[in-house]
Amino acid sequence: MKIAFVGKGGSGKTTLSSLFIRHLAAAHAPVVAVDADINQHLGVALGLDEADAAALPAMGAHLPLIKDYLRGTNPRIASAETMIKTTPPGEGSRLLRIGEDNPVYQACARTLRLDDGSVRLMATGPFTESDLGVACYHSKVGAIELCLNHLVDGPGEFIVVDMTAGSDSFASGLFTRFDMTFLVAEPTRKGVSVYRQYKEYARDFDVALRVVGNKVQGPDDLDFLRAEVGDDLLVTFGHSDWVRAMEKGRAPRFEELEETNRDALRALRDAVDASYERRDWQRYTRQMVHFHLKNAQSWGNAKTGADLAAQVDPAFALREFAPEEGSAAAHAPAQGTARSAAR
């Protein structure tokens, strides 16, 4: 299951995404955590010190490897150089699974041990000196979009993405790649402004959006959020001594998190699990192709010198592996090829 945490800067989305990741890991669920924010804080929120967090491999720096691996033997993709962030899989492409081992995870992921489990942690990477003044951050998150386009995940396994702040994710098709998007909002006018933008932009793409109220201190705050976001409000988080200690680098064991906040995390998990029934792989694939064709026409064809529309395999649609398929595909010579996932 693919989950995004979004919200304005300072809303607490990184903190809440890290709590949710810890909650899943404590249940021994397979989890890939991705820091896609321009301000790379997820690793620290999960317990790394600043130096170790800064040393995480940047996905953007491994983009050639990611492209070459995912391309596989797909005859519609002449070379890794002709792949862009929206390139969809087709016959012969390699696909990714949450729990498998593959060259992408080997290069870009690091296993992080938590109190009662572990997660794979990946990061887009910060701006480098060569990026300053000449690159936009969406060039960094392109690696994540490409991986999500090639991901075949099922219930009980999770990829949790801490997204860039505000509505910047709408600069690509990345916002449509998730089963559930949790928008973290404070009980203020600024806090709900991003919600209104997100709701409007996502309206035509059937994005599953629920609001998570944060820093809610009493009934007045709760009433405000209910009046502003209505039934989209799922749950709220209040003050947490555990979080305050974590932010000082002295987090207790996760089992000591306040019970009210643990209940809120259970509500998030329940909402994600319930979203599985609404999965539509055909729609997911159509949206992938839609944004690929838009990007190809807008800039991709000119940049690569190729007709990127020809990369679309009209007979292909993503679907889940059955457990035995996933196991077999993970160990086959052409790992996880799209032959197993097309229908």
Secondary structure, DSSP 8 states (H G I E B T S, - for coil): -EEEEEESTTSSHHHHHHHHHHHHHHTT--EEEEE-SSS--HHHHTT--HHHHHTS-BGGGGHHHHHHHHHTT-TT---GGG--TT----TT-B-B-SSS--HHHHHH-EEEE-SS-EEEEEE-----TTTTTT--THHHHHHHHHHHHTB---TT-EEEEE--STTGGGGSGGGGS-SEEEEEE-SSHHHHHHHHHHHHHHGGGT--EEEEE-S--SHHHHHHHHHHHGGGEEEE----HHHHHHHTT----GGGS-HHHHHHHHHHHHHHHHHGGG--HHHHHHHHHHHHHHHIIIIIHHHHTS-GGGG--TT-------HHHHHHHHHSSSTTBGGGG--
